[in-house]
Amino acid sequence: MLADLNKKPVAGRSTGWNGRSTKQPSPGIAVAVTPCKERTEECRKECPGLFPDEEKVRPAEWTPQWRDALLDGMARILAGRQLPGAWFPAMGVPRFVHGQSQGICDIFGTRVELQPDGNYFVHPLPPDPALVAAVQPRKPATSMYWGALKWIEYARAASRGTLEFRNPVMTGPFDTVNYLLGTTTLMEWVYTEPLVVHGLLDKVTAVIIEVVRAMQRSAGGALHGDILSCISGAFSFCSECRSLVSAEIHEEFEAPYLARIGEVIGPYGIHSCGSWERTILVALRDANLRAMNGQVRENDLVELCRLAAGRIVLSIGPSQNLHERYTWPDRKSFLKHILESTPAGQPLEVCVDESELVVWNNLNSRLGDRGNP
């Protein structure tokens, strides 16, 4: 029998944030409680009956995987709604329909290849400045990535317009150019061929804006960040390459293009697996930036909080890419680090498994309830 957690509060904020608000986010730690496998499987039994129109709205591209992804996503929503916390319920878009963030690269003439492990690899353009400068993007509707829009339309029609959606994973302009050129060429060309890089960034930015706006319309007007758990209304982009470059390179080759996107599509958040301490002050100049998602100890959380100074939400998870000897021995140690490192004035979200709720609440109590404003 699954535990009834509805009446057991989560220490910290009870609600998350509206990403479309222009006000500074209210301080405190918001907790997204992740349902266990058993709870999700139990909820999935209810899902087939929730979509009576599913067969009628199947597009030409439909496969049984589409329905499985719809039912799996709905099960996660139902399970999440049973739990306390500040998680914002929305349907994710399965990666197999769009080729992950790499899928958009075929618009620019590259070959995107499915790998045996299910990931996708982009074969970069030839490192010829004249050839790259002449690249003309195809229509987005001809791209593998356009499958995301088709799946959103299918899932929305099957639910009779009742579902909210998280955006499919997507890289920002600089990281997309990294796929198109390859990292070695990009890191060289920001010094030797800056005009070519800027020209390609300009084209990529225009395509991203067109694709995101089309997906927003298909979703009913708004998409919520796929890497943001307690924030609604803010699209999210991957920005991994900022961990490789200086603040000056980020300021010239990434920040202006993200700002241009934000001016058109609205509020957004950023994910980066690496360090973003040296670029956060540049990023904070963008009025449309709402959150930054990443990991510690790739970042020093105390320093991030000092630099952010409560102006954006920090979305923090445990290290994914570091050897265990460089991080925490267990989840309790990680959660304790979050509570000890986050000042009362900093908005921050963290994901906690439902089995960890007792640990989280006990830590809050022992450490003086640091999660409350």
RADAQUI-V503369 format. One record per pair of residues at least 6 apart in sequence whose C-alpha atoms are under 8 Angstrom apart, sorted by sequence separation. I is the first residue (numbers start at 0). J is the second residue. D is the distance in Angstrom with one decimal. If there is no record, write none. Layout:
# RADAQUI-V503369
I/J/D  I/J/D
This chain:
# RADAQUI-V503369
97/103/7.9  104/110/7.8  105/111/6.3  113/119/4.5  114/120/6.8  125/131/7.7  139/145/6.6  155/161/7.0  215/221/5.1  224/230/7.7  261/267/6.6  282/288/7.4  327/333/5.9  341/347/7.8  362/368/7.8  363/369/6.3  79/86/7.5  104/111/7.1  112/119/5.5  113/120/6.4  124/131/7.3  155/162/6.2  188/195/7.9  189/196/6.6  215/222/5.8  223/230/7.6  224/231/7.3  363/370/6.8  16/24/6.8  80/88/7.2  111/119/6.5  112/120/5.1  154/162/7.9  177/185/6.1  188/196/6.8  214/222/7.8  223/231/5.4  224/232/7.4  227/235/7.7  241/249/6.3  318/326/6.8  351/359/7.8  16/25/7.8  79/88/7.1  102/111/6.6  111/120/5.6  112/121/6.4  176/185/7.6  223/232/4.9  224/233/5.5  225/234/7.6  226/235/6.8  101/111/7.0  111/121/4.6  112/122/7.7  222/232/6.1  223/233/5.2  224/234/4.5  225/235/6.4  110/121/5.9  111/122/6.4  185/196/7.7  221/232/6.2  222/233/6.9  223/234/5.2  224/235/4.5  76/88/5.7  109/121/6.7  110/122/5.4  222/234/5.9  223/235/7.5  53/66/8.0  76/89/6.8  109/122/6.0  110/123/7.7  151/164/7.7  15/29/5.9  76/90/7.2  109/123/6.2  12/27/6.1  14/29/6.7  98/113/7.8  109/124/6.1  11/27/6.6  12/28/5.7  13/29/6.8  108/124/7.6  317/333/6.7  11/28/5.3  12/29/4.9  13/30/7.9  73/90/6.9  102/119/7.6  104/121/7.2  11/29/5.9  12/30/7.3  72/90/5.7  101/119/6.4  11/30/7.0  72/91/6.5  99/118/7.6  101/120/6.9  269/288/7.9  98/118/7.7  99/119/7.1  101/121/6.4  147/167/6.7  176/196/8.0  267/287/6.2  268/288/5.8  271/291/7.9  273/293/7.3  291/311/7.5  295/315/7.1  9/30/7.3  98/119/6.3  266/287/4.5  267/288/5.3  268/289/5.4  269/290/6.4  270/291/5.9  271/292/6.5  272/293/5.5  273/294/7.4  290/311/5.3  291/312/6.6  292/313/6.1  293/314/6.4  294/315/5.4  295/316/6.7  296/317/7.4  297/318/6.6  265/287/6.3  266/288/5.9  267/289/5.8  268/290/4.6  269/291/4.8  270/292/4.5  271/293/5.4  272/294/6.3  276/298/6.7  289/311/5.3  290/312/4.6  291/313/5.3  292/314/4.4  293/315/5.4  294/316/4.8  295/317/5.5  296/318/5.9  47/70/6.8  176/199/7.2  266/289/6.3  267/290/7.2  268/291/5.6  269/292/6.0  270/293/5.8  274/297/5.3  275/298/7.0  276/299/7.8  288/311/7.4  289/312/6.4  290/313/5.7  291/314/5.9  292/315/5.9  293/316/6.3  294/317/5.3  295/318/5.3  46/70/5.7  176/200/6.7  268/292/7.5  273/297/5.7  274/298/5.1  283/307/7.7  290/314/6.9  292/316/8.0  294/318/5.1  297/321/7.8  338/362/8.0  68/93/6.5  262/287/7.2  272/297/7.5  273/298/7.4  294/319/7.3  334/359/7.0  338/363/7.3  108/134/7.7  261/287/5.6  276/302/7.4  280/306/6.9  343/369/6.3  43/70/6.6  46/73/6.5  107/134/6.6  173/200/6.8  176/203/7.5  254/281/7.4  258/285/6.0  261/288/7.7  276/303/6.1  279/306/7.3  280/307/7.6  283/310/7.8  331/358/6.9  335/362/6.6  339/366/7.6  342/369/7.5  343/370/7.0  43/71/6.7  46/74/6.5  107/135/6.6  108/136/7.3  172/200/5.9  175/203/7.4  250/278/8.0  254/282/6.6  279/307/7.3  283/311/7.9  331/359/7.8  338/366/7.5  341/369/7.7  343/371/6.9  344/372/6.5  45/74/7.9  107/136/4.7  108/137/8.0  242/271/7.5  249/278/6.9  258/287/7.3  296/325/7.8  343/372/5.4  43/73/7.3  106/136/5.2  107/137/6.6  241/271/7.6  276/306/7.9  296/326/6.5  339/369/7.5  43/74/4.6  106/137/5.0  172/203/5.8  234/265/8.0  236/267/7.5  238/269/6.3  239/270/7.2  240/271/7.9  242/273/5.2  246/277/5.8  250/281/6.4  338/369/6.0  42/74/5.2  106/138/7.0  172/204/5.6  233/265/7.4  234/266/6.5  235/267/5.2  236/268/6.4  237/269/5.8  238/270/5.8  239/271/4.6  241/273/7.9  242/274/5.1  245/277/7.3  246/278/5.0  315/347/7.3  338/370/6.7  42/75/7.7  106/139/6.4  171/204/8.0  233/266/4.9  234/267/4.5  235/268/4.5  236/269/5.1  237/270/4.7  238/271/5.2  239/272/6.1  241/274/7.8  242/275/5.8  245/278/7.5  312/345/7.4  313/346/6.4  314/347/5.7  315/348/6.4  316/349/6.5  40/74/7.2  232/266/7.2  233/267/4.4  234/268/6.2  235/269/5.5  236/270/6.2  237/271/6.0  239/273/6.5  241/275/6.6  312/346/4.9  313/347/4.6  314/348/4.9  315/349/5.7  316/350/7.3  39/74/5.6  42/77/6.2  106/141/7.5  172/207/7.7  233/268/6.3  235/270/7.2  246/281/7.2  309/344/5.9  310/345/7.8  311/346/6.9  312/347/5.2  313/348/6.4  314/349/6.2  1/37/7.8  39/75/5.8  42/78/6.0  103/139/8.0  106/142/5.8  171/207/7.9  308/344/7.7  309/345/4.4  312/348/7.2  1/38/6.8  105/142/6.2  241/278/7.2  300/337/7.9  304/341/6.7  308/345/6.6  309/346/6.0  39/77/7.7  105/143/7.2  304/342/7.4  307/345/8.0  39/78/5.3  103/142/6.3  301/340/5.4  38/78/6.1  102/142/7.3  103/143/6.6  300/340/6.4  301/341/6.8  34/75/7.5  102/143/5.4  103/144/5.0  227/268/7.7  300/341/7.5  304/345/6.6  102/144/4.8  103/145/7.9  224/267/7.5  34/78/6.0  100/144/7.9  224/268/6.9  226/270/7.0  34/79/5.9  98/143/6.4  99/144/7.5  33/79/6.7  97/143/5.4  98/144/6.1  32/79/7.3  96/143/7.8  97/144/4.0  272/319/7.8  34/82/7.4  96/144/7.4  97/145/6.4  272/320/7.8  97/146/4.9  32/82/6.7  96/146/5.1  97/147/5.2  32/83/6.8  96/147/5.8  32/84/5.9  200/252/7.9  204/256/6.4  208/260/6.1  212/264/6.5  31/84/5.4  32/85/7.7  207/260/7.8  211/264/7.3  30/84/5.4  31/85/5.4  32/86/6.7  93/147/7.9  96/150/7.1  126/180/6.9  164/218/6.5  29/84/7.3  30/85/5.6  31/86/4.4  92/147/6.7  123/178/6.4  124/179/5.8  125/180/7.6  163/218/7.2  197/252/7.1  201/256/7.5  204/259/7.9  208/263/7.3  29/85/5.9  30/86/7.0  122/178/8.0  123/179/4.8  124/180/5.6  166/222/5.4  200/256/7.4  204/260/7.0  208/264/7.0  233/289/7.2  121/178/6.2  122/179/7.5  123/180/5.1  164/221/7.8  165/222/5.3  166/223/5.9  168/225/6.7  92/150/7.3  121/179/7.1  123/181/5.7  126/184/6.8  164/222/5.5  165/223/4.4  166/224/5.7  167/225/6.6  92/151/7.1  160/219/7.7  163/222/7.4  164/223/6.2  165/224/5.4  166/225/5.5  189/248/7.8  163/223/7.9  165/225/5.0  132/195/5.7  151/214/7.7  155/218/6.9  174/237/7.4  177/240/7.9  189/252/8.0  128/192/7.4  131/195/7.2  174/238/6.1  134/199/8.0  145/210/7.9  148/213/7.5  152/217/5.7  171/236/5.4  173/238/7.5  174/239/6.7  227/292/7.3  132/198/6.7  136/202/7.4  148/214/5.4  151/217/6.5  152/218/6.9  169/235/7.5  170/236/5.2  171/237/5.9  174/240/6.0  226/292/6.9  128/195/6.5  132/199/6.9  139/206/7.1  147/214/7.8  151/218/6.2  168/235/7.8  169/236/5.4  170/237/4.5  171/238/6.0  173/240/7.3  99/167/7.6  100/168/5.6  131/199/7.4  166/234/6.5  168/236/7.1  169/237/6.1  170/238/6.3  99/168/6.1  100/169/4.5  148/217/6.6  165/234/7.9  166/235/7.2  168/237/7.5  14/84/7.0  15/85/5.2  99/169/7.2  100/170/5.7  109/179/7.0  136/206/7.9  139/209/7.8  13/84/5.9  14/85/4.6  15/86/7.2  104/175/7.1  139/210/6.7  12/84/7.9  13/85/5.7  14/86/8.0  15/87/7.6  90/162/6.9  92/164/7.6  107/179/7.8  12/85/7.4  89/162/6.8  90/163/6.0  91/164/6.0  92/165/6.8  94/167/7.2  9/83/6.5  89/163/4.8  90/164/4.5  91/165/5.0  92/166/6.8  93/167/7.4  94/168/7.7  101/175/7.7  104/178/7.4  8/83/6.3  9/84/5.8  88/163/7.4  89/164/4.8  90/165/5.7  91/166/6.9  92/167/5.3  104/179/6.7  5/81/6.4  7/83/7.2  8/84/7.4  89/165/5.8  91/167/6.9  4/81/7.5  5/82/5.6  6/83/7.7  101/178/7.2  4/82/5.9  5/83/5.7  4/83/6.8  173/252/6.9  173/253/5.5  172/253/7.0  172/256/6.7  65/150/7.5  69/154/6.6  172/257/7.3  171/257/7.0  227/314/6.9  58/149/7.7  58/153/7.0  57/153/6.4  56/153/6.2  56/156/6.5  56/157/6.4  53/156/7.7  52/156/7.6  53/157/4.7  52/157/5.3  53/158/7.9  51/157/7.3  52/158/7.6  50/157/5.6  52/159/7.9  50/158/5.8  49/158/7.5  229/348/6.6  228/348/7.4  228/350/7.6  89/223/7.5  91/225/6.9  87/228/6.0  86/228/5.4  87/229/5.2  85/228/8.0  86/229/4.7  87/230/6.7  85/229/5.5  86/230/8.0  87/231/6.6  31/228/6.2  31/229/6.5  30/229/7.4  29/229/6.8  18/230/5.9  19/231/7.7  16/229/6.4  17/230/5.8  18/231/5.4  19/232/5.6  15/229/4.7  16/230/4.8  17/231/5.1  18/232/4.9  19/233/6.7  14/229/7.6  15/230/5.7  16/231/6.5  17/232/6.3  18/233/5.1  19/265/7.6  19/266/6.1  18/266/6.4  18/267/7.7  18/289/6.2  82/353/7.9  26/309/6.9  24/309/7.5  23/309/7.8  24/310/6.9  23/310/5.9  24/311/6.5  23/311/7.3  24/312/7.0  27/343/6.0  26/343/6.7  27/344/6.4  28/345/7.8  29/346/7.7  31/348/7.3  33/350/6.7  35/352/7.0  26/344/4.9  27/345/5.9  28/346/5.8  29/347/6.2  30/348/5.8  31/349/6.2  32/350/5.9  33/351/6.0  34/352/6.4  35/353/6.5  26/345/5.0  27/346/4.8  28/347/4.8  29/348/4.7  30/349/5.2  31/350/4.7  32/351/4.9  33/352/4.6  34/353/5.7  35/354/7.6  26/346/4.2  27/347/6.3  28/348/5.5  29/349/6.5  30/350/5.8  31/351/6.1  32/352/5.5  33/353/5.7  25/346/6.4  26/347/7.6  28/349/7.4  30/351/6.7  32/353/5.7  24/346/6.6  32/356/7.9  29/370/7.7  28/370/4.8  27/370/5.4  28/371/6.6  27/371/5.2  26/371/8.0  27/372/4.8  26/372/5.6  9/356/7.1  10/359/7.4  9/359/7.9  10/360/5.5  9/360/6.4  11/363/7.9  10/363/6.3  11/368/7.3  10/368/7.1  11/369/7.7  12/370/7.0  11/370/4.3  12/371/6.1  10/370/6.6  11/371/4.8  12/372/7.8  10/371/7.4
